[in-house]
Amino acid sequence: MDVTVTITEYKNLLKSLGYADKTVALYRWGLEEFCKYLQEKEIADLRTVTKPLIRDYQAKVMLAPHAVETKATKMRAVKRLFEYLTDRSLLLINPCDGIIETCRDKKPLGAVLTQQQMQNVLQQPNMSLRTGIRDKAIMEVLYATAIRVGELRGLEVYDVDLRDEVLFVRKGKGRKQRVVPMGKRAAGHLKEYVEKVRPHWAKKNPKERRLFLSSAGLPISWGNVRTNIYVHAQKAGIKKGASPHTFRRSCATHLIQNGADIVYVQKLLGHSNLKTTQRYTRVVPVDVKKTHKETHPNEDTRPDTGVS
């Protein structure tokens, strides 16, 4: 299994495997670095790659003057390559089994708005303008569903069920699909956008099926979504900045704060690993005594009648 040919073929497949453009670019870079390493070691066949070799490469990656997340991405690209090959029985043994990318447990979670700050941001769009109605719908959907901005941009008209107040995320990270609830508020604002704004802009590009459009009738860009959210956050007095992912983190954090089961939050976010979701509990202030009193069966304040 030729190193250069196989890695090149996999790099060309990344887009079709459902990865976002940014992830594709990072993985391709990581795989090119790994390919150079194998060439330096004079390894021409991927079937001869062993776990000790992977650990040696990881040690080299960790010594590079890069950020922790950059190092993790380089290792993740290699892990995804071997997962792909073993899943398709092109390799019998995955040399990356048990390899941890990097220790990410102490990585800061990123900006999380308080519940009041989030409400302040959501009140900023000017609802007398079509762009305001669209921005309001986008932010309400992001906050209600915690979907990623790439998933939001991938939504099509028929992915929306306003009657049942759910979204069908068909282009999730890693090609995973899921159904997420919106709730009445987000569904109401989305309905207003779909009925009052989208038809007007869609006249300029009738064949476009994407849900969220620009005023030119084109799919709204990632940069446009990010810029609009940043502007609304600044108007709301949020100095620490806000991005589409801030809405995702804030939604998960607020759900946990309000007592949601972490497994439910995991499913909502589309996380494969519960440990990824558990990172959100770091920013949640927990009143242990209050929680114990409200949830422990022995703390039931009703009188014991002695009847079971």
NORURJO-V351788 format. One record per residue. N is the residue number from 1. RES is the residue in one letter. PHI is phi in whole degrees, -180 to 180 (999 if undefined). Layout:
{{N & RES & PHI} {N & RES & PHI}}
//
This chain:
{{1 & M & 999} {2 & D & -59} {3 & V & -59} {4 & T & -64} {5 & V & -65} {6 & T & -66} {7 & I & -65} {8 & T & -63} {9 & E & -63} {10 & Y & -67} {11 & K & -59} {12 & N & -72} {13 & L & -87} {14 & L & -53} {15 & K & -63} {16 & S & -71} {17 & L & -81} {18 & G & 99} {19 & Y & -77} {20 & A & -68} {21 & D & -55} {22 & K & -65} {23 & T & -66} {24 & V & -58} {25 & A & -62} {26 & L & -68} {27 & Y & -66} {28 & R & -61} {29 & W & -63} {30 & G & -62} {31 & L & -71} {32 & E & -64} {33 & E & -65} {34 & F & -66} {35 & C & -62} {36 & K & -62} {37 & Y & -63} {38 & L & -65} {39 & Q & -66} {40 & E & -64} {41 & K & -85} {42 & E & 59} {43 & I & -102} {44 & A & -108} {45 & D & -125} {46 & L & -64} {47 & R & -70} {48 & T & -95} {49 & V & -74} {50 & T & -115} {51 & K & -62} {52 & P & -57} {53 & L & -67} {54 & I & -62} {55 & R & -65} {56 & D & -65} {57 & Y & -66} {58 & Q & -61} {59 & A & -61} {60 & K & -67} {61 & V & -62} {62 & M & -67} {63 & L & -84} {64 & A & -71} {65 & P & -81} {66 & H & -120} {67 & A & -68} {68 & V & -57} {69 & E & -66} {70 & T & -64} {71 & K & -64} {72 & A & -63} {73 & T & -64} {74 & K & -61} {75 & M & -72} {76 & R & -64} {77 & A & -61} {78 & V & -68} {79 & K & -62} {80 & R & -66} {81 & L & -60} {82 & F & -73} {83 & E & -64} {84 & Y & -62} {85 & L & -67} {86 & T & -75} {87 & D & -61} {88 & R & -99} {89 & S & 59} {90 & L & -82} {91 & L & -132} {92 & L & -86} {93 & I & -123} {94 & N & -91} {95 & P & -70} {96 & C & -95} {97 & D & -57} {98 & G & 84} {99 & I & -83} {100 & I & -94} {101 & E & -54} {102 & T & -158} {103 & C & -80} {104 & R & -106} {105 & D & -59} {106 & K & -96} {107 & K & -67} {108 & P & -58} {109 & L & -70} {110 & G & 108} {111 & A & -62} {112 & V & -131} {113 & L & -83} {114 & T & -73} {115 & Q & -63} {116 & Q & -70} {117 & Q & -61} {118 & M & -62} {119 & Q & -63} {120 & N & -64} {121 & V & -66} {122 & L & -64} {123 & Q & -86} {124 & Q & -78} {125 & P & -59} {126 & N & -82} {127 & M & -75} {128 & S & -87} {129 & L & -111} {130 & R & -62} {131 & T & -65} {132 & G & -68} {133 & I & -63} {134 & R & -65} {135 & D & -62} {136 & K & -62} {137 & A & -63} {138 & I & -61} {139 & M & -68} {140 & E & -64} {141 & V & -67} {142 & L & -60} {143 & Y & -73} {144 & A & -75} {145 & T & -108} {146 & A & 62} {147 & I & -74} {148 & R & -76} {149 & V & -65} {150 & G & -66} {151 & E & -69} {152 & L & -62} {153 & R & -68} {154 & G & -83} {155 & L & -63} {156 & E & -112} {157 & V & -55} {158 & Y & -83} {159 & D & -88} {160 & V & -107} {161 & D & -119} {162 & L & -72} {163 & R & -68} {164 & D & -91} {165 & E & 60} {166 & V & -134} {167 & L & -119} {168 & F & -101} {169 & V & -89} {170 & R & -95} {171 & K & -121} {172 & G & -78} {173 & K & -61} {174 & G & 69} {175 & R & 67} {176 & K & -82} {177 & Q & -111} {178 & R & -159} {179 & V & -110} {180 & V & -124} {181 & P & -79} {182 & M & -103} {183 & G & 87} {184 & K & -65} {185 & R & -65} {186 & A & -65} {187 & A & -62} {188 & G & -64} {189 & H & -71} {190 & L & -67} {191 & K & -61} {192 & E & -62} {193 & Y & -66} {194 & V & -64} {195 & E & -89} {196 & K & -105} {197 & V & -113} {198 & R & -57} {199 & P & -58} {200 & H & -66} {201 & W & -75} {202 & A & -68} {203 & K & -60} {204 & K & -78} {205 & N & -152} {206 & P & -59} {207 & K & -85} {208 & E & -73} {209 & R & -104} {210 & R & -60} {211 & L & -70} {212 & F & -99} {213 & L & -117} {214 & S & -87} {215 & S & -66} {216 & A & -89} {217 & G & 86} {218 & L & -99} {219 & P & -57} {220 & I & -64} {221 & S & -84} {222 & W & -60} {223 & G & -64} {224 & N & -66} {225 & V & -62} {226 & R & -63} {227 & T & -63} {228 & N & -62} {229 & I & -65} {230 & Y & -61} {231 & V & -63} {232 & H & -65} {233 & A & -67} {234 & Q & -64} {235 & K & -64} {236 & A & -84} {237 & G & 83} {238 & I & -84} {239 & K & -85} {240 & K & -81} {241 & G & 83} {242 & A & -151} {243 & S & -139} {244 & P & -55} {245 & H & -72} {246 & T & -62} {247 & F & -66} {248 & R & -65} {249 & R & -64} {250 & S & -67} {251 & C & -59} {252 & A & -62} {253 & T & -64} {254 & H & -68} {255 & L & -62} {256 & I & -66} {257 & Q & -59} {258 & N & -92} {259 & G & 98} {260 & A & -68} {261 & D & -67} {262 & I & -65} {263 & V & -68} {264 & Y & -63} {265 & V & -62} {266 & Q & -58} {267 & K & -67} {268 & L & -63} {269 & L & -75} {270 & G & 80} {271 & H & -79} {272 & S & -77} {273 & N & -112} {274 & L & -63} {275 & K & -61} {276 & T & -63} {277 & T & -69} {278 & Q & -64} {279 & R & -62} {280 & Y & -70} {281 & T & -72} {282 & R & -66} {283 & V & -98} {284 & V & -96} {285 & P & -70} {286 & V & -109} {287 & D & -90} {288 & V & -61} {289 & K & -63} {290 & K & -65} {291 & T & -63} {292 & H & -61} {293 & K & -65} {294 & E & -84} {295 & T & -118} {296 & H & -75} {297 & P & -61} {298 & N & -76} {299 & E & -96} {300 & D & -62} {301 & T & -85} {302 & R & -70} {303 & P & -64} {304 & D & -83} {305 & T & -87} {306 & G & 80} {307 & V & -102} {308 & S & -106}}
//
